[in-house]
């Protein structure tokens, strides 16, 4: 009559119930006629006790003590209320008294890394001389590293971001679309694309689904979004760049002003932040044990600053930069700190970028030829979304493409899609891994990419 249960559900309410649990052996420790096991499932664990008595012999205790770490076992036993809090376990008020134990899959005795070392805060390891695991070792042995409570929490929360993104946009009347990833021309009009052999010709991996999102707007879908891989052939070995990442993309027709779209995107992100706070506190707390960070702050409605105001704030802080100069990464971070000090928010919008630093398809500001109807959104001083009102007039689009030196023949299909009536529209692309990294206050996007791809890593 035993029922298979999850470790996270083993609480005092289950005391004295007979249960069946499957998990991994995290640690085992023999002590006289007893063996203490810590059994783990994802970021949850419980202490299991094998003791000589009615249900366990000396041989069974010895057998349990010799089970290798990371082996998968089935345990049948009784949930008992613990006499004192069980330190080091998530389930601190109960323990599992083992009656039967079966090894389902035995792990090799020598592990490439120890999970306890992999979840230890670096500062703590430095202070007491205990080992910590560096990033390359983690990524080389990603299957093991993904078993840590921190990694489990990170990717559960990341799954939640995708879920909340979809939920929010569907509720707002958006349609989810799927766009091609093998394309005939560089989608951003630049050189940073991966070329692939395509039968007797060449093709490219899509840098963005933007052109196809826009085509859908021209086809009267009005509001669309997509979730899918994005490829960038940039030799950027930084803490926030990947050659393949997951894009959360939005495109939307508007009636009067592109700020209708800006507000819709900002509200979508706010709903994600609120949903994470409500649904994923366990995961947030689990990550913060290893990587302490201040809780993420945001305002409703979202703070929106014009680019010139951001430049003025930087100049007041001693930065020298021109009106039409793009923000460098250090200046982005500094502006984020200045905004946090002044407005107490980690999330804000920078609007009206200089036209000179934006792509060819960006709509110029009708009130000022040097600025554009474009915007970026920032979390903790780092960009997570770049967006703009798109040019929907084919003649103006052709002129801007020529100005940027783009081969018109290569984007002919794109320009032609606006020749049969296109509504004013705007959109943007969000990097999923960056959002996860910055929401949790982590320091490297590779921590939030399950199997990261960068200029130096193509495996596992």
Buried (B, 14 or more C-beta within 10 A) or exposed (E): EBEEBEBBEBEEEBBEBBBBBBBBBBBBEBEEEBBBBBBBBBBBBBBBBBBBEEBBEEEBBEBBBEBBBBBBBBBBBBBBEBEEEBEEBBBBBBBBBBBBBEBEEEBEEEEEBBBBBBBBBEEEBEEEEEEBBEEEBBBBBBEBBBBBBBBBBBBBBBEBBBEBBBBBBEEBEBEEBEBEBEBBBBBBBBEBBBEEEEEEEEBBBBBBBBBBBBBBBBEEBBBBBBBBEBBBBBEBEEBBBBBBBBBBBBBBBBEEEBBBBBBBBBBBBBBBBBBBBEBBEBBBEBBBEBBEBEEBEBBEEBBBBBBBEBBEBBEEEEBEEEEBEBBEEEBBBBBBEBBBEEEEBBBBBBBBBBBEBBBBBBBBBEEEEEBBBBBBBBBBBBBBBBBBBBBBBBEBBBEBBEEEEBEEEEBEEBBEBBEEEBEBBBBBBBBBBBBBBBBBBBEBBBBBBEBBBBEEBEEE
